[in-house]
Amino acid sequence: MKAFVDKHEYQPIKAVIEHVRDGSTVRALLLPDFYSITLMISGIRCPGFKLDDKGRPDPNIKVEYAEEARYFVEVRLLQRDVEIVLESVNNNNFIGTIVHPKGNIAELLLREGFARCVDWSIRNVRSGAETLRAAERQAKEGRKRLWKDYVPSTPRITGKEREFNATVMEINNGDALVVKLPDGKLKKIFLASVRPPREAGRGNDDDGKPLPRSKSFRPLYDIPYMFEAREYLRKKLIGKKVHVVVDYIQAARDGYPEKTCATVTVNSKNVAEALVSKGLATVVKYRQDDDQRSSRYDDLLTAENKAMKSLLGLHSKKDAPPLRVTEIDSSRAKLELPSLQRAQRIDAIVEFVTSGSRLRLYIPKSNSLCTFLLGGINCPRASRQDTGAAGDPFGDEALAFTKEKCMQREVSIQVDTHDKAGNFIGWLWVDNVNMSVALVNEGFASVHFTGEKSQYAQQLKSAEESAKSQKLRIWKNCVEEEKVEKKEEEKVPTDRQINYEEVVVTEITPEAHFYAQLVQDGAKAEALSAKLRQEFDANPPLPCSYNPKKGDLCAAKFTVDDVWYRAKVEKVQGGQATVHYIDYGNRETLPSSRLASLPAAYASDKPFATEYILPYVTLPKDDEYAAMALKYLKDDTAVPILLLNVEYRVPGSPPAASLHTDKITEADLVRNLIQEGLLIVENVKGRRQNKLLESYKEAQEQAKREHVNIWEYGDITEDDAKEFGLGN
């Protein structure tokens, strides 16, 4: 029978319904081969008839709505031509869907309250499972027939509590997430209808109670596939925005608190479904009358079925490979320290954050766990949840800051030493941000005397001075003595004028030039583009009616979205033209069929994108480092709004402009790239130095000392380096 189903591969088969046994079971004659089969309708079950000793329906025993359901099907399908889609087999019965021109009989039975959805066969429905569930919900809400006494098993959740967007901050084991709501509050949610990997092989004592676990038991690492499940969710979700639909709230029981269970999607993909499809979780099985389940329950069942057939993860017939994780204690720390110091930077995952400067790390390379202390800083202690001991002022805030930045993130560490307890001390970077410097910069920590002797002393000092000047957190009541001398004031350049403009960077060129739109012009640019599209939708241009010439202002149809934009023709060769989209800065080569004359009404507005160069810097000569610099520049400028300041202008060259993230810290994107060893500061001669150039030179000197990227093998600059946009 299974081979017969597989042979037809879900293809509709013409048939005639010869007999209706009950509302969800029929006898059908398949055409043209005249096979007679018993078919159970996929996904539903109607009330059946009780059988007597001879296996025939007993007329003396009435089953409510059984007769009505059978009659409902008979008047619609008996002796009618239909099509049947075979989907599975069960106990010598075929399972499938009956296709009729006037609708799906399964859906009608559910909507009228003659049938219930059944989980074991609805997973076989090739398409339309959600339609069946919706029809059943409609009957429940209308209290029809089988549902006349229906009482929801879970309270209805409405409004913002049911559906919201949030940012994932933490993954708990393999089925729970801690998310940050738009108002900043944290909320723990569980993936609905999903069960994470379970502990296996734990026996019971003489009283039938589970034996106590060993003190060294760690569920995340010791339960097979638990770590893989957590890692899958961590890599997919940490720091990402997700859409949450709360399906039900599971009441507190057996000493466990109340659980908010939800369907979580990221980029429209169901997280629970993806996890189950990898064999890293199983689906909870429910009673038929239990409504406390995922709104995408059928998708979960289908995903589990595929994982089982493919023998993935928990469904594998092989034993899970053991994950042997070593705890680094005081004695082991002494042995590990030399190799860690030689390795410079080491990749790690933050498993837990105890305070602003104290973290638990998992090091994948050595499969080990360690406690890591951020070096060079004094950070206030956080309050203790286990003992209730109060922390230092701003200790809890520092903990929250580090936790938000680092929790379960991939980081890199540099180990300097260890303390008596075996805790490593050193430096930690997340997204190329030194966390010691970040804590000091935010006023959560002060510089320790060891930091003043480190290679990051200048960064720490600058960060502390910035926090003090703004009186941030621990410096709130600090009164610093004025140490500015007249001679130093004379040395400080005053020729730099600051006039920040809010911009959106729209394009980065291979030469590290960039195009930017003023935020205040954004609405105008969108309005012009929209009107241009409407113009061409109403009056489509004739193909190849436009003959492009170099310097022409025209309309070009962008290949990515097939939308018309203003463009300037830069080069014509054969039937191809290279155009520059003047409102965005990007370029591409198009056939003339994708070009058209620009209506005069759209030619008068000046281009909305302006070209700029980066001040005082140039790209490395090495192609690999140049490509890396461009990638970092693109990543850093891919934010909604930046602050642009024109630093100088040179005739015949685009304006030189710096880019900043905000006015408070004046974080300079160009300076950051110099500090990362990805841009070279030009040797500007014959001009008065200014603050910006001095800061760039300081950043470059720091990059040289740290041998970062282009400075890996020492100083590569030449004494006669050409200046970037400035004369001698």
C-alpha positions as CSV (number, residue, x, y, z in Angstrom):
1,M,0.0,0.0,0.0
2,K,2.8,2.4,0.9
3,A,4.4,1.7,-2.5
4,F,1.1,2.5,-4.2
5,V,1.0,5.8,-2.4
6,D,4.6,6.6,-3.2
7,K,4.0,5.7,-6.9
8,H,1.4,8.3,-7.3
9,E,3.4,11.0,-5.4
10,Y,0.5,13.1,-4.2
11,Q,-1.0,13.3,-7.7
12,P,-4.8,13.6,-7.9
13,I,-6.5,10.3,-9.0
14,K,-10.0,10.3,-10.5
15,A,-12.5,8.3,-8.4
16,V,-16.1,7.6,-7.5
17,I,-17.3,7.5,-3.9
18,E,-19.3,4.2,-3.5
19,H,-20.0,4.2,0.2
20,V,-19.8,6.4,3.2
21,R,-19.0,4.4,6.4
22,D,-18.9,7.5,8.6
23,G,-18.3,11.2,8.1
24,S,-14.5,10.8,7.7
25,T,-14.2,7.3,6.1
26,V,-15.4,6.3,2.7
27,R,-15.1,3.5,0.1
28,A,-13.9,4.8,-3.3
29,L,-13.4,3.3,-6.7
30,L,-10.2,4.5,-8.3
31,L,-10.3,5.1,-12.1
32,P,-9.3,4.0,-14.6
33,D,-7.9,0.8,-13.0
34,F,-11.1,0.2,-10.8
35,Y,-9.2,-0.3,-7.6
36,S,-11.6,-0.3,-4.6
37,I,-10.0,1.3,-1.5
38,T,-11.0,2.4,2.0
39,L,-10.0,6.1,2.5
40,M,-9.7,7.9,5.8
41,I,-9.9,11.7,5.2
42,S,-6.6,13.3,6.3
43,G,-6.5,15.6,9.3
44,I,-10.0,15.0,10.7
45,R,-12.1,12.5,12.6
46,C,-15.9,12.4,12.7
47,P,-18.0,10.5,15.3
48,G,-18.1,6.8,14.3
49,F,-20.6,4.0,14.9
50,K,-20.3,1.4,17.6
51,L,-19.9,-2.1,16.3
52,D,-21.7,-5.3,17.5
53,D,-20.1,-8.7,18.1
54,K,-20.2,-9.4,14.3
55,G,-18.3,-6.2,13.5
56,R,-21.3,-4.4,12.1
57,P,-22.8,-1.1,13.3
58,D,-25.0,-1.6,16.3
59,P,-28.3,0.3,15.7
60,N,-29.1,0.3,19.4
61,I,-26.1,2.4,20.4
62,K,-26.4,6.0,19.2
63,V,-23.2,8.1,18.9
64,E,-24.1,11.8,18.9
65,Y,-23.8,13.4,15.5
66,A,-22.5,10.2,13.8
67,E,-25.6,9.9,11.6
68,E,-25.7,13.6,10.8
69,A,-22.0,13.6,9.8
70,R,-22.5,10.6,7.5
71,Y,-25.6,12.1,5.9
72,F,-23.7,15.4,5.5
73,V,-21.1,13.6,3.4
74,E,-23.5,11.3,1.5
75,V,-25.6,14.1,0.1
76,R,-22.5,15.8,-1.2
77,L,-20.2,13.0,-2.3
78,L,-22.0,9.7,-2.7
79,Q,-21.8,8.4,-6.3
80,R,-20.1,11.6,-7.3
81,D,-17.0,12.0,-9.4
82,V,-14.1,13.3,-7.3
83,E,-10.3,13.4,-7.2
84,I,-8.4,11.7,-4.4
85,V,-4.9,12.7,-3.3
86,L,-3.3,9.8,-1.4
87,E,-1.0,11.0,1.4
88,S,-0.3,8.0,3.7
89,V,-1.5,4.6,5.0
90,N,-2.7,3.5,8.4
91,N,-3.8,0.0,9.4
92,N,-4.5,-1.1,5.8
93,N,-6.5,2.1,5.2
94,F,-5.4,4.8,2.8
95,I,-5.2,8.3,4.2
96,G,-5.8,11.2,1.8
97,T,-7.7,14.3,0.7
98,I,-10.9,14.3,-1.4
99,V,-10.9,17.1,-4.0
100,H,-14.2,18.3,-5.2
101,P,-14.9,21.3,-7.4
102,K,-17.2,22.9,-4.7
103,G,-14.7,22.7,-1.9
104,N,-12.9,20.5,0.6
105,I,-15.3,18.2,2.5
106,A,-12.9,18.0,5.4
107,E,-13.0,21.8,5.9
108,L,-16.8,21.8,5.6
109,L,-17.2,19.1,8.2
110,L,-14.9,21.0,10.6
111,R,-16.7,24.3,10.1
112,E,-20.1,22.7,10.8
113,G,-18.8,21.1,14.0
114,F,-19.2,17.5,12.6
115,A,-15.4,16.7,13.0
116,R,-12.3,17.4,15.0
117,C,-8.7,17.9,13.8
118,V,-6.5,14.9,14.6
119,D,-2.8,15.5,15.0
120,W,-1.6,12.1,13.8
121,S,-3.0,12.5,10.3
122,I,-3.1,16.3,9.8
123,R,0.7,16.2,9.4
124,N,0.1,14.2,6.2
125,V,-1.9,17.0,4.6
126,R,0.2,18.3,1.8
127,S,-1.3,21.8,1.9
128,G,-4.1,23.5,3.8
129,A,-3.5,22.2,7.3
130,E,-3.9,25.7,8.7
131,T,-7.2,26.1,6.8
132,L,-8.5,23.0,8.7
133,R,-7.4,24.4,12.0
134,A,-9.1,27.7,11.2
135,A,-12.3,25.9,10.3
136,E,-12.2,24.0,13.6
137,R,-11.6,27.3,15.6
138,Q,-14.6,28.8,13.8
139,A,-16.8,25.9,15.0
140,K,-15.5,26.1,18.5
141,E,-16.2,29.9,18.7
142,G,-19.7,29.3,17.4
143,R,-20.2,26.3,19.8
144,K,-21.5,24.2,16.9
145,R,-22.5,20.5,17.5
146,L,-19.4,18.7,18.9
147,W,-18.3,22.0,20.4
148,K,-21.7,23.0,22.0
149,D,-20.1,22.7,25.5
150,Y,-16.7,24.0,24.5
151,V,-14.7,25.9,27.1
152,P,-11.2,27.2,26.1
153,S,-8.5,25.5,28.0
154,T,-6.4,28.6,27.9
155,P,-7.4,32.3,28.4
156,R,-7.4,34.5,25.3
157,I,-4.5,36.8,25.0
158,T,-5.1,40.0,23.1
159,G,-3.4,43.3,22.3
160,K,0.3,44.1,22.7
161,E,0.7,41.2,25.2
162,R,0.0,38.7,22.4
163,E,2.1,40.0,19.6
164,F,5.2,42.2,19.7
165,N,8.7,42.7,18.4
166,A,11.7,42.3,20.6
167,T,15.5,41.8,20.6
168,V,17.0,38.5,21.7
169,M,19.4,39.0,24.6
170,E,20.0,35.4,25.9
171,I,19.3,31.8,25.1
172,N,18.4,29.5,28.0
173,N,19.2,25.8,27.1
174,G,17.4,24.8,23.9
175,D,13.9,26.2,24.3
176,A,13.8,29.5,26.1
177,L,14.8,33.1,25.2
178,V,15.2,36.3,27.1
179,V,14.1,39.2,25.0
180,K,14.3,42.9,25.4
181,L,11.0,44.7,24.8
182,P,10.8,48.1,23.1
183,D,10.3,49.7,26.6
184,G,13.7,48.2,27.7
185,K,12.2,45.5,30.0
186,L,13.4,41.9,29.8
187,K,11.0,39.1,29.3
188,K,11.6,35.3,29.3
189,I,9.6,33.3,26.7
190,F,9.6,29.7,25.8
191,L,9.2,28.2,22.3
192,A,5.6,26.9,22.2
193,S,5.1,23.1,21.8
194,V,8.8,22.4,21.7
195,R,10.7,20.2,24.1
196,P,14.6,20.5,24.3
197,P,16.9,17.5,24.5
198,R,16.4,15.5,27.7
199,E,18.8,13.8,30.1
200,A,19.1,10.1,29.3
201,G,20.2,7.1,31.4
202,R,19.3,8.6,34.8
203,G,18.1,5.8,37.0
204,N,15.7,5.7,40.1
205,D,16.4,4.8,43.7
206,D,14.5,2.2,45.7
207,D,11.6,4.6,46.2
208,G,11.2,5.2,42.5
209,K,12.7,8.7,42.8
210,P,15.3,9.9,40.3
211,L,18.9,9.4,41.5
212,P,20.7,12.7,42.5
213,R,23.0,14.1,39.8
214,S,26.7,14.4,40.4
215,K,28.0,17.8,41.6
216,S,29.8,18.2,38.3
217,F,26.7,17.8,36.2
218,R,26.2,20.6,33.7
219,P,23.0,20.2,31.6
220,L,24.2,22.4,28.8
221,Y,27.3,20.3,28.1
222,D,26.3,16.9,29.6
223,I,22.8,16.4,28.0
224,P,23.3,15.1,24.4
225,Y,22.5,17.8,21.7
226,M,21.6,20.4,24.4
227,F,24.7,22.4,23.5
228,E,24.1,22.0,19.8
229,A,20.5,23.3,20.2
230,R,21.6,26.2,22.3
231,E,24.4,27.1,19.8
232,Y,22.0,26.9,16.8
233,L,19.6,29.4,18.5
234,R,22.5,31.6,19.7
235,K,24.1,32.0,16.3
236,K,20.7,32.6,14.7
237,L,19.1,34.9,17.2
238,I,21.5,36.7,19.7
239,G,21.2,40.5,19.1
240,K,18.6,40.0,16.4
241,K,15.1,41.5,16.2
242,V,12.4,38.8,16.3
243,H,8.6,38.8,16.0
244,V,6.8,37.1,19.0
245,V,3.3,35.8,19.0
246,V,2.2,34.5,22.4
247,D,0.2,31.3,21.9
248,Y,-0.6,30.4,25.6
249,I,0.6,30.9,29.1
250,Q,1.4,27.7,31.0
251,A,0.3,27.9,34.7
252,A,2.8,27.4,37.4
253,R,3.1,23.7,38.6
254,D,5.4,21.2,40.3
255,G,7.5,24.0,41.7
256,Y,8.1,25.6,38.3
257,P,7.0,29.2,37.6
258,E,4.4,30.3,35.0
259,K,5.7,30.1,31.4
260,T,4.9,32.4,28.5
261,C,5.0,30.1,25.4
262,A,5.2,31.7,22.0
263,T,5.9,31.3,18.3
264,V,9.1,33.3,17.5
265,T,10.0,34.2,13.9
266,V,13.0,35.9,12.5
267,N,12.8,37.1,8.9
268,S,9.5,35.3,8.7
269,K,11.1,32.0,9.6
270,N,9.7,30.0,12.5
271,V,12.6,29.4,14.9
272,A,11.0,26.4,16.6
273,E,10.3,24.8,13.3
274,A,13.9,25.3,12.2
275,L,15.2,23.8,15.5
276,V,12.9,20.7,15.2
277,S,13.9,20.2,11.5
278,K,17.5,19.9,12.6
279,G,16.6,17.2,15.1
280,L,17.6,19.4,18.0
281,A,14.2,19.4,19.7
282,T,11.0,17.4,19.7
283,V,7.4,18.4,19.5
284,V,5.1,18.1,22.5
285,K,2.2,15.7,22.0
286,Y,-1.2,16.9,23.3
287,R,-4.6,15.5,24.1
288,Q,-7.1,16.4,21.3
289,D,-9.0,18.8,23.5
290,D,-5.9,20.7,24.7
291,D,-5.7,24.1,23.0
292,Q,-2.5,25.0,24.7
293,R,-0.3,24.5,21.7
294,S,1.7,26.5,19.1
295,S,-0.3,28.4,16.5
296,R,2.1,26.7,14.0
297,Y,1.7,23.2,15.5
298,D,1.2,21.4,12.2
299,D,4.4,22.9,10.8
300,L,6.3,21.6,13.8
301,L,4.9,18.1,13.3
302,T,5.8,18.2,9.7
303,A,9.4,19.3,10.5
304,E,9.7,16.6,13.2
305,N,8.5,14.0,10.7
306,K,11.2,15.0,8.2
307,A,13.9,15.0,10.9
308,M,12.9,11.5,12.0
309,K,13.0,10.2,8.4
310,S,16.4,11.7,7.9
311,L,17.7,10.4,11.3
312,L,18.9,13.8,12.3
313,G,20.1,14.8,15.8
314,L,17.9,13.3,18.5
315,H,16.4,10.9,16.0
316,S,19.8,9.4,15.0
317,K,20.4,5.7,15.7
318,K,24.0,6.5,16.7
319,D,25.0,7.7,20.2
320,A,25.6,11.5,20.4
321,P,29.3,12.4,20.4
322,P,30.3,13.3,23.9
323,L,31.2,17.0,24.6
324,R,34.0,16.9,27.2
325,V,34.3,20.4,28.6
326,T,37.2,21.1,31.0
327,E,37.0,23.6,33.9
328,I,40.2,25.7,34.2
329,D,41.0,25.9,37.9
330,S,44.0,27.4,39.6
331,S,46.4,24.5,38.9
332,R,45.3,24.2,35.3
333,A,45.5,28.0,34.8
334,K,49.3,27.9,35.4
335,L,49.7,25.3,32.7
336,E,47.5,27.0,30.2
337,L,48.8,30.6,30.7
338,P,52.0,30.4,28.5
339,S,50.1,29.0,25.5
340,L,47.3,31.6,25.9
341,Q,49.8,34.4,26.1
342,R,51.6,33.2,22.9
343,A,48.3,32.9,21.0
344,Q,47.6,36.7,21.4
345,R,43.9,36.8,20.6
346,I,41.7,33.8,21.2
347,D,38.1,33.2,20.2
348,A,35.6,32.6,23.0
349,I,31.9,32.6,23.8
350,V,30.5,34.5,26.9
351,E,28.4,32.0,28.8
352,F,27.6,34.2,31.8
353,V,28.3,37.7,33.2
354,T,28.7,38.0,37.0
355,S,29.6,41.7,37.2
356,G,30.6,44.5,34.9
357,S,34.2,43.2,34.6
358,R,33.8,39.5,35.5
359,L,32.6,36.9,32.9
360,R,32.5,33.2,32.3
361,L,33.9,32.1,29.0
362,Y,33.7,29.0,26.9
363,I,36.8,28.5,24.7
364,P,35.9,26.3,21.7
365,K,39.5,25.6,20.7
366,S,40.3,23.8,23.9
367,N,36.7,22.9,25.0
368,S,37.3,24.6,28.3
369,L,35.5,27.0,30.7
370,C,37.2,29.8,32.6
371,T,36.4,32.9,34.6
372,F,37.8,36.0,32.9
373,L,38.4,39.4,34.5
374,L,38.7,42.5,32.4
375,G,42.1,44.1,32.9
376,G,43.2,47.6,33.5
377,I,40.1,48.9,35.2
378,N,38.3,49.2,38.6
379,C,34.6,48.3,38.2
380,P,32.0,48.6,40.9
381,R,30.7,45.3,42.3
382,A,27.2,44.2,41.4
383,S,24.7,43.1,44.1
384,R,24.6,39.3,44.9
385,Q,21.3,37.6,44.1
386,D,22.2,34.5,46.0
387,T,23.1,36.2,49.3
388,G,21.2,39.4,48.8
389,A,24.4,41.4,49.5
390,A,24.2,45.0,48.2
391,G,26.6,46.1,45.5
392,D,28.5,49.3,44.9
393,P,26.9,52.3,43.3
394,F,26.4,51.7,39.6
395,G,27.5,48.1,40.0
396,D,24.2,46.7,38.8
397,E,24.2,49.2,35.9
398,A,27.7,48.1,34.9
399,L,26.6,44.5,35.0
400,A,23.6,45.3,32.8
401,F,25.8,47.1,30.3
402,T,28.3,44.3,30.0
403,K,25.6,41.7,29.8
404,E,23.8,43.5,27.0
405,K,27.0,43.9,25.0
406,C,28.6,40.5,25.7
407,M,26.1,37.9,26.9
408,Q,26.4,34.8,24.6
409,R,28.3,36.8,22.0
410,E,31.4,35.6,20.2
411,V,34.4,37.6,21.6
412,S,38.1,37.6,21.3
413,I,40.4,37.7,24.4
414,Q,44.0,38.5,25.1
415,V,45.3,36.9,28.4
416,D,47.9,38.8,30.4
417,T,48.0,36.8,33.6
418,H,45.9,35.0,36.2
419,D,45.1,35.5,39.9
420,K,45.4,33.0,42.8
421,A,42.0,31.5,42.1
422,G,42.9,30.6,38.5
423,N,40.9,33.4,37.0
424,F,42.4,34.8,33.8
425,I,43.0,38.6,33.6
426,G,43.3,40.4,30.3
427,W,41.4,42.2,27.5
428,L,38.2,41.3,25.8
429,W,36.8,42.6,22.5
430,V,33.2,42.2,21.2
431,D,32.6,43.5,17.7
432,N,36.1,45.0,17.8
433,V,35.3,47.1,20.9
434,N,37.6,46.8,23.9
435,M,35.2,46.2,26.8
436,S,37.6,47.7,29.4
437,V,37.7,50.9,27.4
438,A,34.0,50.9,26.8
439,L,33.2,50.6,30.5
440,V,35.5,53.5,31.3
441,N,34.1,55.5,28.5
442,E,30.6,55.1,29.8
443,G,31.6,56.0,33.3
444,F,31.1,52.5,34.7
445,A,34.8,52.1,35.6
446,S,38.0,53.9,36.4
447,V,41.5,53.1,35.2
448,H,43.5,50.8,37.4
449,F,47.2,51.4,37.8
450,T,47.9,48.3,35.8
451,G,46.0,49.8,32.9
452,E,48.3,52.8,32.9
453,K,51.2,50.5,32.1
454,S,49.4,48.5,29.4
455,Q,49.5,49.0,25.6
456,Y,45.9,50.3,25.9
457,A,46.8,53.1,28.4
458,Q,46.2,55.9,25.9
459,Q,42.7,54.6,25.0
460,L,41.8,54.1,28.7
461,K,43.1,57.6,29.6
462,S,41.2,59.2,26.8
463,A,38.0,57.3,27.8
464,E,38.3,58.3,31.4
465,E,38.9,62.0,30.6
466,S,35.8,61.9,28.4
467,A,33.7,60.3,31.1
468,K,35.0,62.8,33.7
469,S,34.3,65.8,31.5
470,Q,30.7,64.6,31.0
471,K,30.4,63.6,34.7
472,L,29.1,60.2,33.7
473,R,28.0,57.7,36.4
474,I,30.8,57.2,38.9
475,W,32.1,60.7,38.0
476,K,28.8,62.3,38.7
477,N,30.1,64.3,41.7
478,C,33.7,64.6,40.5
479,V,35.2,68.1,40.5
480,E,38.4,68.0,38.5
481,E,41.1,70.6,38.8
482,E,41.8,72.8,35.8
483,K,45.2,71.8,34.3
484,V,45.2,73.8,31.2
485,E,48.2,75.9,30.7
486,K,48.5,78.9,28.4
487,K,51.3,77.3,26.4
488,E,49.3,74.2,25.8
489,E,46.4,76.3,24.7
490,E,48.6,77.9,22.1
491,K,49.6,74.5,20.9
492,V,46.0,73.4,20.4
493,P,44.9,74.2,16.9
494,T,41.8,76.3,16.5
495,D,41.4,76.3,12.8
496,R,39.0,73.4,12.6
497,Q,35.3,74.5,12.1
498,I,32.6,72.1,13.2
499,N,29.2,72.2,11.5
500,Y,27.6,68.8,11.8
501,E,25.0,67.8,9.2
502,E,22.8,64.7,9.5
503,V,23.4,62.4,6.5
504,V,22.7,58.9,5.2
505,V,25.7,57.3,3.4
506,T,24.3,55.7,0.2
507,E,27.4,54.5,-1.6
508,I,31.1,53.6,-1.0
509,T,33.4,53.6,-4.1
510,P,36.4,51.4,-4.6
511,E,38.6,54.5,-4.0
512,A,37.1,55.0,-0.6
513,H,35.1,58.0,-1.7
514,F,31.5,58.1,-0.4
515,Y,28.2,59.5,-1.4
516,A,25.8,60.9,1.2
517,Q,22.3,62.4,1.3
518,L,21.2,65.0,3.8
519,V,18.6,63.6,6.1
520,Q,16.5,66.8,5.6
521,D,16.5,66.0,1.8
522,G,15.4,62.4,2.2
523,A,11.7,63.0,1.9
524,K,12.2,65.2,-1.2
525,A,14.3,62.5,-2.9
526,E,11.8,59.8,-2.1
527,A,8.9,62.0,-3.4
528,L,10.8,62.8,-6.6
529,S,11.6,59.1,-7.2
530,A,8.0,58.1,-6.5
531,K,6.6,60.7,-9.0
532,L,9.1,59.6,-11.6
533,R,8.0,55.9,-11.2
534,Q,4.3,57.0,-11.5
535,E,5.2,59.0,-14.7
536,F,6.8,55.9,-16.3
537,D,4.0,53.6,-15.1
538,A,1.4,55.8,-16.7
539,N,3.5,56.4,-19.9
540,P,5.9,53.5,-20.4
541,P,8.8,54.5,-22.7
542,L,9.2,52.6,-26.0
543,P,12.1,50.1,-25.9
544,C,15.3,51.3,-27.4
545,S,13.7,54.7,-28.3
546,Y,16.5,56.6,-26.4
547,N,20.0,56.9,-27.8
548,P,22.3,57.6,-24.8
549,K,25.2,60.1,-25.1
550,K,27.9,60.8,-22.7
551,G,27.0,63.5,-20.2
552,D,23.2,63.1,-20.8
553,L,20.8,63.2,-17.8
554,C,18.4,60.3,-18.3
555,A,16.2,57.8,-16.6
556,A,17.7,54.4,-15.8
557,K,15.9,51.2,-14.7
558,F,18.0,49.8,-11.8
559,T,18.6,46.0,-12.2
560,V,18.1,45.2,-8.5
561,D,14.5,46.4,-8.1
562,D,13.5,47.2,-11.8
563,V,12.6,50.8,-10.8
564,W,13.3,54.0,-12.7
565,Y,15.8,56.5,-11.2
566,R,17.6,59.7,-12.4
567,A,21.0,58.9,-13.8
568,K,23.8,60.5,-15.8
569,V,25.5,58.7,-18.7
570,E,29.2,58.4,-18.1
571,K,30.3,56.1,-20.9
572,V,28.7,54.5,-24.0
573,Q,30.2,51.5,-25.7
574,G,28.3,49.4,-28.2
575,G,24.8,48.8,-27.0
576,Q,25.8,49.4,-23.3
577,A,26.0,52.5,-21.2
578,T,27.6,53.1,-17.9
579,V,25.4,55.4,-15.8
580,H,25.7,57.1,-12.4
581,Y,22.6,57.3,-10.3
582,I,22.9,60.9,-9.2
583,D,20.5,60.7,-6.2
584,Y,22.3,57.7,-4.6
585,G,25.9,57.6,-6.0
586,N,26.0,54.1,-7.3
587,R,27.0,53.1,-10.9
588,E,26.2,50.2,-13.2
589,T,26.4,49.3,-16.9
590,L,23.0,48.8,-18.6
591,P,21.7,48.0,-22.1
592,S,20.1,51.0,-23.9
593,S,16.8,49.2,-23.5
594,R,16.8,50.0,-19.8
595,L,17.4,53.8,-20.4
596,A,14.9,56.5,-21.3
597,S,14.7,60.2,-21.8
598,L,14.2,62.1,-18.5
599,P,11.1,64.2,-18.5
600,A,12.0,67.9,-18.2
601,A,10.1,68.3,-15.0
602,Y,12.6,66.0,-13.2
603,A,15.8,67.5,-14.6
604,S,15.9,70.8,-12.6
605,D,16.4,69.3,-9.1
606,K,20.0,69.1,-8.1
607,P,21.4,65.6,-7.3
608,F,20.5,64.5,-3.8
609,A,23.7,62.6,-3.3
610,T,27.0,64.4,-2.8
611,E,30.5,62.9,-3.3
612,Y,33.0,63.2,-0.5
613,I,36.5,62.0,0.3
614,L,37.9,60.9,3.6
615,P,40.2,63.6,5.2
616,Y,44.0,63.2,5.5
617,V,43.9,59.4,4.7
618,T,44.4,57.0,1.9
619,L,43.8,53.2,1.4
620,P,46.6,50.7,1.9
621,K,48.5,49.7,-1.3
622,D,47.9,46.0,-0.4
623,D,44.8,44.8,-2.2
624,E,43.7,42.5,0.6
625,Y,43.9,45.2,3.3
626,A,42.3,47.8,1.0
627,A,39.3,45.4,0.5
628,M,39.1,44.9,4.2
629,A,39.1,48.7,4.8
630,L,36.3,49.2,2.3
631,K,34.3,46.4,3.9
632,Y,34.7,47.9,7.4
633,L,33.8,51.3,6.0
634,K,30.6,49.9,4.4
635,D,29.7,48.2,7.6
636,D,30.3,51.2,9.8
637,T,28.3,53.5,7.5
638,A,25.3,51.1,7.3
639,V,23.4,53.0,9.9
640,P,20.3,55.2,9.6
641,I,21.9,58.5,10.4
642,L,25.5,59.8,10.7
643,L,27.0,63.2,11.4
644,L,29.1,64.7,8.6
645,N,31.6,67.6,9.0
646,V,33.3,69.1,6.0
647,E,37.0,69.5,7.0
648,Y,38.5,71.1,4.0
649,R,38.0,71.7,0.3
650,V,40.6,71.4,-2.5
651,P,39.8,72.7,-6.0
652,G,39.1,69.9,-8.5
653,S,38.4,67.4,-5.7
654,P,35.3,66.4,-3.8
655,P,35.1,67.9,-0.3
656,A,36.9,66.1,2.5
657,A,34.5,65.1,5.3
658,S,34.7,63.2,8.5
659,L,31.9,61.0,9.7
660,H,30.7,60.7,13.3
661,T,28.1,58.6,15.2
662,D,27.0,61.3,17.6
663,K,27.8,64.7,19.0
664,I,28.4,63.6,22.5
665,T,31.3,61.2,22.1
666,E,32.2,62.5,18.6
667,A,33.2,58.9,17.7
668,D,35.0,59.3,14.4
669,L,34.6,56.4,11.9
670,V,37.8,57.4,10.0
671,R,39.8,57.5,13.2
672,N,38.4,54.0,14.2
673,L,39.6,52.6,10.8
674,I,43.1,54.2,11.3
675,Q,43.2,52.7,14.8
676,E,42.3,49.3,13.3
677,G,45.3,49.6,11.0
678,L,43.2,49.8,7.8
679,L,43.9,53.4,6.6
680,I,47.1,55.4,6.3
681,V,47.4,59.0,7.5
682,E,49.1,61.1,4.8
683,N,52.1,63.2,5.5
684,V,50.6,66.7,5.3
685,K,53.3,69.3,4.8
686,G,53.3,73.1,4.7
687,R,50.0,73.4,6.5
688,R,49.1,74.2,10.0
689,Q,48.2,71.1,11.9
690,N,44.7,70.8,13.5
691,K,43.0,68.7,16.1
692,L,41.6,66.2,13.7
693,L,44.9,65.5,12.0
694,E,46.6,65.2,15.4
695,S,44.1,62.6,16.6
696,Y,44.5,60.6,13.3
697,K,48.3,60.6,13.8
698,E,47.8,59.4,17.4
699,A,45.5,56.6,16.3
700,Q,48.0,55.6,13.6
701,E,50.9,55.5,16.2
702,Q,48.8,53.3,18.4
703,A,48.0,50.9,15.5
704,K,51.8,50.8,14.8
705,R,52.6,50.0,18.4
706,E,50.0,47.2,18.4
707,H,51.1,45.9,15.0
708,V,47.5,45.9,13.8
709,N,46.7,44.7,10.2
710,I,48.9,46.8,7.8
711,W,51.4,47.5,10.6
712,E,51.7,43.8,11.4
713,Y,55.4,43.7,10.3
714,G,56.3,47.2,11.2
715,D,56.2,50.7,9.7
716,I,55.3,50.6,6.0
717,T,55.0,54.3,5.3
718,E,57.4,56.2,3.0
719,D,58.9,59.6,3.7
720,D,57.8,60.9,0.3
721,A,54.2,59.7,0.5
722,K,51.9,61.7,-1.7
723,E,49.4,63.9,0.1
724,F,45.7,63.1,-0.1
725,G,43.9,66.1,-1.6
726,L,46.3,68.7,-0.1
727,G,49.2,70.5,-1.7
728,N,52.6,70.8,-0.1
